Amino acid sequence: MLAFMKLSGLLAVGASLASALKVNVPTNPTSGATTQIDWTSTASDPSTFSLFLANITDAFDLKAIIGEFIDTSLGEITVTLPTLVAEGGYVLNAVNAT
Ligand SMILES: *[C@@H]1O[C@H](CO)[C@@H](O)[C@H](O)[C@H]1NC(C)=O
């Protein structure tokens, strides 16, 4: 059986590279499990963006592509997080995809 590790406290949200888009830290993110990610945006934000999960201490250590060309107007998505070890820290980065 898969061990679902709690990642609370290990997951942060990075500076958004997509204008005023503000991604909220997911509540109770769990490795390998379904997690809801929500964000707030303004009219000046791009219509689509991508979400990447990286190592918080090494931005080039990409752990997962959470989503690409996400419709900004949705406000939230439900994704299945990849299996991650519960150590160090992770950061969610929103990147302009338009
Ligand atoms: C993140 O990067 C650091 C430094 O390269 C490394 O020591 C650590 O193991 C990495 N964390 C994960 C979860 O891969």
The ligand as an ORCA input file, in Angstrom:
! r2SCAN-3c Opt
* xyz 0 1
  C      16.581     19.796     -2.649
  O      17.857     20.282     -3.000
  C      18.816     20.117     -1.978
  C      20.082     20.800     -2.453
  O      20.436     20.370     -3.748
  C      19.000     18.630     -1.710
  O      19.945     18.450     -0.686
  C      17.676     18.026     -1.287
  O      17.784     16.629     -1.126
  C      16.619     18.324     -2.332
  N      15.306     17.885     -1.806
  C      14.549     16.991     -2.426
  C      13.261     16.675     -1.785
  O      14.888     16.467     -3.482
*
